[in-house]
Amino acid sequence: MVELSIEGMHCAGCVSTIERALSQVPGVVSVKVSLSNETAVIKGEAEAELLIDAVSKTGYEAALQLSEALPELDLEASPSTDLKQLFPLFLIFFYIIVATLLMNRSEITVAGFMYDFMGLFYIVFSFFKFLDYKNFPQTFAMYDPIAKAVPAYGWVYPFIETALGLAFLLRIALFPSLIITLIILGATTVGVVRALFIKSQIQCACLGTALQLPMTKATLIENSIMLLMTMWMLFSLFGG
């Protein structure tokens, strides 16, 4: 393993840029960049010179950091650490559920709850993506297959989420909105599963890049819940 000290990082977007550049160096197995410590830990057999050069090409300064042998656990976040990092995600889900219940307090129906939940989900999550809009596309493209193939997709994705959120809240164009949801979340879920399968140390872009969230099973659960709700509503529309 190699540890580099990196100067010039100031946000999660910088972390994503450097992690992406390092992961493309031949011989790299996994990468973990720490914004707070200004370091990058690279696992694999890549040469230090190539790693430093890859970071330099992104506009940041890197140097080999001499330290004692790094334990294997440094690259793998513990379950307690993951839960702590994902706390903002769980808190947002809690508030969305409470807000949805309040919106439907006079008459709660399954369909009404699901449409409002999905609408608020999209609006809130698109808001966080806009907080660091310029860095979101490159982070999203690290695991979403559509964003990888079509870079422009990452730039329009927050707008798509906003439009879908309004459609569900206002109950307009429900069928096409559900189909679009099925496609975009289905593609993202495939990317998340792939990232988890190869144990890729990348950032989840579900809440944009303003908040540093790790790619974990919780991300898969989040997408799966939305997909299940979407399929249920589609079956309901056809059944109705």
LONUTOR-147179 format. One record per residue (C-alpha): residue number from 0; residue in one letter; x, y, z. Coordinates in Angstrom, 3 decimals. Each point is the difference from the previous one (the first is absolute). Example, Ala and Ser with C-alpha at 12.3 -4.5 7.8 and 13.67 -1.06 7.14 Angstrom:
{0, 'A', {12.300, -4.500, 7.800}}
{1, 'S', {1.370, 3.440, -0.660}}
This chain:
{0, 'M', {0.000, 0.000, 0.000}}
{1, 'V', {1.027, 3.592, -0.652}}
{2, 'E', {-0.972, 3.094, 1.942}}
{3, 'L', {0.150, 3.435, -1.599}}
{4, 'S', {-0.354, 3.416, 1.572}}
{5, 'I', {-2.109, 2.279, -2.190}}
{6, 'E', {-0.235, 3.774, 0.074}}
{7, 'G', {-2.774, 2.146, -1.406}}
{8, 'M', {-3.102, -2.017, 0.867}}
{9, 'H', {-2.891, 2.071, 1.323}}
{10, 'C', {-3.213, -1.983, -0.610}}
{11, 'A', {-1.478, -3.415, -0.723}}
{12, 'G', {0.247, 0.723, -3.707}}
{13, 'C', {3.782, 0.212, 0.313}}
{14, 'V', {-0.001, -3.365, 1.754}}
{15, 'S', {-2.072, -1.572, -2.770}}
{16, 'T', {2.249, 1.436, -2.721}}
{17, 'I', {3.151, -1.353, 1.624}}
{18, 'E', {-1.528, -3.403, 0.796}}
{19, 'R', {-1.124, -0.353, -3.591}}
{20, 'A', {3.426, 0.936, -1.381}}
{21, 'L', {1.826, -2.384, 2.322}}
{22, 'S', {-2.384, -2.882, -0.656}}
{23, 'Q', {0.888, 0.188, -3.711}}
{24, 'V', {3.724, -0.578, 0.613}}
{25, 'P', {1.042, -3.547, -0.994}}
{26, 'G', {0.486, -2.243, 3.016}}
{27, 'V', {-2.352, 1.886, 2.328}}
{28, 'V', {-2.447, -2.237, 1.868}}
{29, 'S', {-1.717, 2.551, 2.232}}
{30, 'V', {0.348, 3.648, 1.001}}
{31, 'K', {-1.007, 1.895, 3.118}}
{32, 'V', {0.460, 3.775, 0.069}}
{33, 'S', {-0.459, 1.907, 3.265}}
{34, 'L', {-0.899, 3.680, -0.236}}
{35, 'S', {0.614, 0.652, 3.694}}
{36, 'N', {3.442, -1.656, 0.054}}
{37, 'E', {0.928, 1.125, -3.529}}
{38, 'T', {1.217, -3.491, -0.833}}
{39, 'A', {-0.666, -2.765, -2.508}}
{40, 'V', {0.490, -3.671, 0.803}}
{41, 'I', {0.397, -2.187, -3.056}}
{42, 'K', {-0.116, -3.776, 0.111}}
{43, 'G', {1.631, -1.949, -2.812}}
{44, 'E', {3.257, -0.247, -1.876}}
{45, 'A', {0.030, 3.343, -1.800}}
{46, 'E', {3.249, 1.962, -0.007}}
{47, 'A', {0.099, 3.071, 2.222}}
{48, 'E', {1.286, 2.178, -2.843}}
{49, 'L', {-3.022, -0.856, -2.148}}
{50, 'L', {-2.357, 0.738, 2.871}}
{51, 'I', {1.580, 3.379, 0.675}}
{52, 'D', {-0.124, 0.824, -3.708}}
{53, 'A', {-3.707, -0.926, -0.169}}
{54, 'V', {-0.784, 2.372, 2.874}}
{55, 'S', {2.119, 2.784, -1.522}}
{56, 'K', {-1.946, -0.216, -3.256}}
{57, 'T', {-3.196, 0.833, 1.906}}
{58, 'G', {1.547, 3.239, 1.267}}
{59, 'Y', {0.909, -1.061, 3.541}}
{60, 'E', {3.409, -0.501, 1.606}}
{61, 'A', {0.908, -3.442, 1.297}}
{62, 'A', {3.022, -1.454, 1.752}}
{63, 'L', {0.904, -3.403, 1.334}}
{64, 'Q', {-0.711, -0.152, 3.701}}
{65, 'L', {2.370, -2.226, 1.929}}
{66, 'S', {-1.711, -1.814, 2.831}}
{67, 'E', {-0.149, -3.324, 1.693}}
{68, 'A', {-1.774, -2.860, -1.738}}
{69, 'L', {-3.640, 0.853, -0.358}}
{70, 'P', {-2.418, -2.572, 1.417}}
{71, 'E', {-2.533, -1.520, -2.368}}
{72, 'L', {-2.843, 1.457, 2.017}}
{73, 'D', {0.956, 3.539, -1.018}}
{74, 'L', {-1.664, -0.526, -3.361}}
{75, 'E', {-3.159, -1.603, 1.359}}
{76, 'A', {-2.399, 2.062, 2.052}}
{77, 'S', {-1.371, -1.776, 3.064}}
{78, 'P', {-3.786, -0.498, 0.338}}
{79, 'S', {-0.181, 2.632, 2.752}}
{80, 'T', {1.861, 2.495, -2.195}}
{81, 'D', {-2.332, -0.688, -2.914}}
{82, 'L', {-3.052, 0.579, 2.186}}
{83, 'K', {1.441, 3.278, 1.267}}
{84, 'Q', {0.740, 1.199, -3.532}}
{85, 'L', {-3.457, -1.035, -1.198}}
{86, 'F', {-1.792, 1.750, 2.867}}
{87, 'P', {-0.972, 2.998, -2.234}}
{88, 'L', {-1.621, -2.430, -2.462}}
{89, 'F', {-2.032, -1.727, 2.722}}
{90, 'L', {-0.993, 3.363, 1.492}}
{91, 'I', {-1.203, 1.284, -3.374}}
{92, 'F', {-2.054, -3.165, -0.527}}
{93, 'F', {-1.565, 0.486, 3.427}}
{94, 'Y', {-1.023, 3.590, -0.770}}
{95, 'I', {-1.369, -0.986, -3.409}}
{96, 'I', {-2.162, -2.695, 1.607}}
{97, 'V', {-1.271, 2.402, 2.682}}
{98, 'A', {-0.752, 2.699, -2.592}}
{99, 'T', {-1.827, -2.531, -2.177}}
{100, 'L', {-2.143, -1.134, 2.923}}
{101, 'L', {-0.877, 3.610, 0.820}}
{102, 'M', {-0.956, 0.700, -3.616}}
{103, 'N', {-2.350, -2.983, 0.062}}
{104, 'R', {-1.273, 0.397, 3.558}}
{105, 'S', {-3.625, 0.644, -1.023}}
{106, 'E', {-0.252, -3.165, -2.079}}
{107, 'I', {2.907, -2.396, -0.273}}
{108, 'T', {-0.006, -2.329, -2.979}}
{109, 'V', {2.824, -2.213, -1.188}}
{110, 'A', {0.078, 1.648, -3.432}}
{111, 'G', {-0.105, 3.516, 1.415}}
{112, 'F', {2.758, -0.755, 2.498}}
{113, 'M', {2.241, -1.537, -2.644}}
{114, 'Y', {-0.421, 2.809, -2.532}}
{115, 'D', {0.714, 2.672, 2.598}}
{116, 'F', {2.942, -1.943, 1.443}}
{117, 'M', {1.539, -0.433, -3.440}}
{118, 'G', {-0.656, 3.641, -0.842}}
{119, 'L', {1.660, 1.287, 3.170}}
{120, 'F', {2.835, -2.495, -0.444}}
{121, 'Y', {0.846, 1.382, -3.425}}
{122, 'I', {-0.340, 3.662, 0.990}}
{123, 'V', {2.174, -0.341, 3.119}}
{124, 'F', {2.666, -2.140, -1.664}}
{125, 'S', {0.205, 2.288, -3.042}}
{126, 'F', {0.493, 2.960, 2.343}}
{127, 'F', {3.115, -1.572, 1.493}}
{128, 'K', {1.380, -0.761, -3.458}}
{129, 'F', {-0.355, 3.668, -0.946}}
{130, 'L', {2.024, 1.038, 3.069}}
{131, 'D', {3.182, -1.157, -1.743}}
{132, 'Y', {-1.332, -0.231, -3.529}}
{133, 'K', {3.322, 0.367, -1.823}}
{134, 'N', {1.523, -3.045, 1.720}}
{135, 'F', {-3.045, -2.277, -0.023}}
{136, 'P', {0.250, -1.335, -3.607}}
{137, 'Q', {3.527, -1.398, 0.334}}
{138, 'T', {-0.802, -1.718, 3.296}}
{139, 'F', {-3.263, -1.410, -1.356}}
{140, 'A', {1.777, -1.331, -3.096}}
{141, 'M', {2.299, -2.102, 2.178}}
{142, 'Y', {-2.776, -2.569, 0.468}}
{143, 'D', {-3.111, 0.887, -2.016}}
{144, 'P', {0.199, -1.806, -3.393}}
{145, 'I', {-2.017, 2.629, -1.892}}
{146, 'A', {2.097, 2.880, 1.366}}
{147, 'K', {3.143, -1.911, -0.961}}
{148, 'A', {-1.169, -0.455, -3.585}}
{149, 'V', {-1.610, 3.452, -0.374}}
{150, 'P', {1.818, 2.670, 2.075}}
{151, 'A', {-2.748, 2.573, -0.659}}
{152, 'Y', {-2.438, -2.234, 1.883}}
{153, 'G', {1.710, 0.823, 3.296}}
{154, 'W', {-0.531, 3.719, -0.603}}
{155, 'V', {-3.735, -0.344, -0.677}}
{156, 'Y', {-0.700, -2.666, 2.625}}
{157, 'P', {-0.808, 2.454, 2.860}}
{158, 'F', {-2.485, 1.745, -2.312}}
{159, 'I', {-1.591, -3.343, -0.853}}
{160, 'E', {-0.411, -0.734, 3.704}}
{161, 'T', {-1.612, 3.402, 0.584}}
{162, 'A', {-2.444, -0.527, -2.873}}
{163, 'L', {-0.922, -3.480, 1.235}}
{164, 'G', {-0.496, 1.305, 3.521}}
{165, 'L', {-2.411, 2.684, -1.194}}
{166, 'A', {-1.841, -2.507, -2.194}}
{167, 'F', {-0.648, -2.344, 2.930}}
{168, 'L', {-0.992, 2.785, 2.403}}
{169, 'L', {-2.339, 1.640, -2.516}}
{170, 'R', {-1.275, -3.362, -1.331}}
{171, 'I', {0.794, 0.786, -3.632}}
{172, 'A', {1.486, -2.300, -2.660}}
{173, 'L', {0.135, -2.793, 2.545}}
{174, 'F', {0.460, -2.913, -2.394}}
{175, 'P', {2.971, 1.461, -1.935}}
{176, 'S', {1.499, 1.217, 3.296}}
{177, 'L', {-0.155, -3.510, 1.421}}
{178, 'I', {1.579, -1.451, -3.141}}
{179, 'I', {2.820, 2.559, 0.111}}
{180, 'T', {0.519, -0.746, 3.699}}
{181, 'L', {0.212, -3.709, -0.775}}
{182, 'I', {2.646, 0.622, -2.666}}
{183, 'I', {2.256, 2.478, 1.797}}
{184, 'L', {-0.120, -1.656, 3.419}}
{185, 'G', {0.343, -3.425, -1.595}}
{186, 'A', {3.181, 1.126, -1.751}}
{187, 'T', {1.385, 1.575, 3.165}}
{188, 'T', {-0.781, -3.134, 2.011}}
{189, 'V', {1.951, -2.111, -2.491}}
{190, 'G', {2.971, 2.324, 0.473}}
{191, 'V', {-0.311, -0.114, 3.791}}
{192, 'V', {-0.122, -3.811, 0.025}}
{193, 'R', {3.062, -0.126, -2.250}}
{194, 'A', {1.906, 2.424, 2.258}}
{195, 'L', {-0.902, -1.989, 3.112}}
{196, 'F', {0.903, -3.288, -1.670}}
{197, 'I', {3.522, 1.127, -0.880}}
{198, 'K', {0.263, 1.840, 3.345}}
{199, 'S', {0.804, 3.274, -1.723}}
{200, 'Q', {0.822, 2.786, 2.452}}
{201, 'I', {-2.036, 2.779, -1.616}}
{202, 'Q', {-2.324, 2.707, 1.156}}
{203, 'C', {-3.765, -0.293, -0.287}}
{204, 'A', {-1.479, 2.938, -1.909}}
{205, 'C', {-3.584, -0.543, 1.199}}
{206, 'L', {0.252, 3.192, 2.083}}
{207, 'G', {2.338, 1.688, -2.422}}
{208, 'T', {3.602, 0.669, 0.965}}
{209, 'A', {-0.614, 2.618, 2.694}}
{210, 'L', {-0.365, -2.862, 2.492}}
{211, 'Q', {2.583, -2.779, -0.041}}
{212, 'L', {-1.923, -3.262, 0.015}}
{213, 'P', {1.662, -3.370, -0.617}}
{214, 'M', {-1.375, -2.478, -2.498}}
{215, 'T', {-1.538, -2.649, 2.283}}
{216, 'K', {-2.875, -2.457, 0.152}}
{217, 'A', {-2.179, 2.819, 1.360}}
{218, 'T', {0.231, 1.657, -3.425}}
{219, 'L', {-1.250, -3.196, -1.594}}
{220, 'I', {-2.868, -0.206, 2.486}}
{221, 'E', {-0.959, 3.618, -0.705}}
{222, 'N', {-0.193, -0.631, -3.760}}
{223, 'S', {-1.790, -3.312, 0.487}}
{224, 'I', {-2.732, 1.631, 2.086}}
{225, 'M', {-0.660, 2.570, -2.712}}
{226, 'L', {0.008, -2.669, -2.716}}
{227, 'L', {-2.453, -2.190, 1.914}}
{228, 'M', {-2.317, 2.963, 0.556}}
{229, 'T', {0.218, 0.882, -3.696}}
{230, 'M', {-0.854, -3.532, -1.123}}
{231, 'W', {-2.864, -0.177, 2.495}}
{232, 'M', {-1.463, 3.260, -1.324}}
{233, 'L', {0.344, -1.194, -3.603}}
{234, 'F', {-1.888, -3.185, 0.813}}
{235, 'S', {-2.621, 2.098, 1.781}}
{236, 'L', {-0.480, 2.231, -3.042}}
{237, 'F', {-0.454, -2.993, -2.276}}
{238, 'G', {-2.250, -1.714, 2.517}}
{239, 'G', {-2.092, 3.112, 0.438}}
